[in-house]
Amino acid sequence: MAGIEGSQDNANSQYRTGQENWENTISVFQQAELNWYLSAKDTLQQAVIAPNGETQYQTNSIPQANQIQTQITNSETNTHSFTTQRQDCIKHTNIQLQET
């Protein structure tokens, strides 16, 4: 365990860098989810409030849904990529710990 604790305290360690990258990635996804929610909320609010809201909603909802679908697909792709990177970092850290 001393090796892991040392890696956490070492600003240049791959373990720490991987952990920081993972935390940043989670933050980006949380922000994307918030943006999707706010966008959908605004669209629905305009549909209720605006005089031509229902027509506008019907016109805008399909492009917006397509955009959100694309963003979700991109997020899933990025999540897979970052998960693989994180697993590689953990494996590398475990190998280093076994060697010490």
N, C-alpha and C positions, 0 to 999 in steps of 0.2 A: 504493500500500500504506500510505502514511502515514495516509490517511483511515481505513482499517480499524483500524490500530493505535490511532489516536486514539479511535475509537469504543469499542474494547475497554477503554481506560483511563478513559473518561468514564462515571461511574456513572449518569448520566441519559440516556445514548444509547439509542435504540431497539434498536440492535444488541445492546448488552449486556443490556438488559431482555429481549429475545427469547431470547438465549442462556440467561439464568438461568431463564426460564420453561420452556424446553425441557428443561433439566437437571432442574428440579423435576418436570416431567411424567414424564420417564424414571424418576425415583426413585419416583414414585407407582405406575407400572406394575410396577416391580420388586417393590415391596411387595405389590401385589395378586397377582402371580404366586407370591410366597412364601406368602401367605395361602392361595391355592388348593392349593398343594402340601401345606402343613401340615394343612389341613382334610381332604384326601383321605388323607393318611398316617394321621391320627387315626382316620378312619372305618374304614380297612382294618385298623388295629391292633386296634380294638375288635371287628371281625368275627372276628379270630383268637383274641383273649384272652377275651372275655366269654362266659359260659355260653350265652347266647342270641344270640351275636354274628352268626351267619349270618342268623337271622331279622331281627335289628335292622338288619343291613347291607342286606338286601333292602328293608326298610321305608324306611330313610333314604336309600338311594342315589339313588333317582329324584328326590326333592325337592332333594337336594344337587346332582345333575347339572344340574337345571333352573336352580338358583341360579347355578352356575358358568357355565352357558351365557349367562345374562342378563348376568353380570359381564363375560364375554368380549365379548359384543355391545356393551355400553356402552364397554368399553375401545377396541374397534375404532372406534366412533363418535367417541370423544374423540380417538383418535390421528389420525383423518382431520381433525378440526377443528384440532388443534394443528399438524399438518403444514401445513395451509393457512395458518394464522397465521404459522408460521415462514417459509414461502415468501414471503408478503407482506412480512414484515419484511426478508428478504434482498433482495427486489426494491427496496424503499424505500431500503435502505442503498446498493445499487448505483447507484440514481438519484442519491442524494446525492453519491456519490463521483464520478460522471461530471460533476456540476455544479461540483465543486471543482477 
